[in-house]
Amino acid sequence: MKFNIICETDEDGKYVVECTDFPGCLSEGDTLDEAMDNINEDIVGCLNSRLKCAKDNFLKKSASNFHDKMNILLDTATAAEYA
């Protein structure tokens, strides 16, 4: 997966990185490597949160149509690798 990010430095020289694909997904670091590692973790967190919400909403709306539980799993290691 590919995500759009914007990287800037603030007035203190820290790197600030924002993933524009996820509103509010913002991170920072003292070095560019640290900022990129932090935004990768944040992107995985956003994906996990959205997946959980989607699963919960799907099961609530479709509960009367299903007799079995569904399990949805996001491999965060793989997602982080491509973030």
Beta strands, then each sheet from edge to edge (+ up, - down):
strand 1: 5-9
strand 2: 15-19
strand 3: 26-29
sheet 1: 1+ 2- 3+
end
